[in-house]
């Protein structure tokens, strides 16, 4: 896939994408647990609480917010940044760095997590795309390298 004459892209591996997702989730979970303990609750209380619609909506709002913040900065989410990945448009090859696009992509990823098939789609896709990548017409790639 050649998009910009001076750059060459390599589609990110399934393993690297999974690691980025897990790393990001671990960071967010750690922050939530720290906050939960600071307000006077125990981690056991957090793990044994009942999930309600308000928490589901709050989590969806947080996924929109993180996409809105991180995509203009990193062309991807926090996990992508930490592992040297970025999201590009499948159509143009340009950085996927608009706040609204990032918010939509992260929300679709969050919602797709409840339906398993969109998440495991990556396992049989030749371009290592999840279903939300297909919907938003994006690729997750390794950071670019200059052609020699």
N, C-alpha and C positions, 0 to 999 in steps of 0.2 A: 504494500500500500504506500504509494508515494504521494505526498500531499504538498509539502513545501520543499522547494528545490534544495535548500541547505540542510534539511533535517531528515532523519530516518527514524521511524517509530517501530517499536516492537510490542506486540500485544502482551499484556501482563499474564503471567501464568495463573492457573487456578490456585495454586498454593500460596503465591504472594498475595493474591486478592483475599483469600481466606484469612491469612495472617494479618493483613491490614484491617479487615473487618473485626477480627477478634481483639486486636490491640486497641482499636478505637473503642470497642464495647467495654473492655477492661478499664480504660481510662475514665469513661463516663460512669461506669458502675462505682469505681473508687470515689469519684467526686460526689455521687449521690449518697453513698454510705457515709462519707465524712460529714456531709450536711445533715444526714439523718441522726447521726450520733451527736453532733453539735446542738441540735434542737432538743436533745434530751431523751432520745429513744435508743434502744439497743439494736444491734444488727439482727438479732434473733426476731425482734418485733418486725423489722423490715422484711425478713425472709418469710415470715408467717402471716403477713397481712393479707386481707382480702383485696383483690383488684376490683375496682369499680370503673364505671364509664368515665368519670372525671380523670382518673389516672391514665386511662387509655388516650383520652383527648389531650391531656397534658404531654404525654410522650409523643404523640403525633405533632403537636405544636413545637416541641423541642427538636424533632427531626427537621421540620421546616426551618426553624431558626438556625440550626447548625449548618444546613445547606446554604441558607441565605448569607451567612457570615463567611464560611470557609471557601466556597467555590470562587468568589471573586479574588480571594487571597491566594489560593493554592491550586485552582482548577481541579478540585476534588475535596474529599473530606480529610479529617485529621489523620486517619489511618493511611490514606494515600500519601499524604505529605511525609509522614514519618518513614515510609518505606520507599520513597522515591518514585511514586506512581502519580499519574494525572489522568484526568478524563478529557477526551477530545470528542468533537463532533464526528460522527460516522460519515456525514455528508461532505464536510469541508476540510476536516482534519485540524481545524482551529481549536484552541483551548476552549473548554466548556466552562467559562468563567463568569457567566451572568448570574446574579443573585437569585432571580426568580427561577431560572432553569435548575440551579443547584437545589433550591428548596423543593421543587417538584420531584426531582430525581431522588432526593433523600426521603421524601414522604412516600414515594412509590416503593422504595426499598424497605421502609419500615412496615408499610401495609402488606407488602408481598411476603414478609417474614412470617405472617400468620397462615399463609396458604401453601407452604412448603414447595410446591411445583415451581413458582417463579424463582425461588432461591436455588434449587438444585438444577435448574435448567442449564446452568453453567457446565455441569458435568458432561453433557452430550453436545454442546454447541461448539462448532469448529472454530469460531472466533472468540471463544472464552467470554461470551456475553451472557449475562443473566437476562431474564425476561424484562426487567425494568430498563436494562441497557437497550434492548430492542425497541421498547416503547419510546424511550427518549432519544433514540438513534445516537448512541454514544459507544465509545470503546474506552476501556481502561488500559493505559499503555505505560510502559517503562519510560522514564524521562528520556528526552531526546538526546541523541549524540550527533555531533557534526560528522558529516560524510568526509571520507578521506580520499 
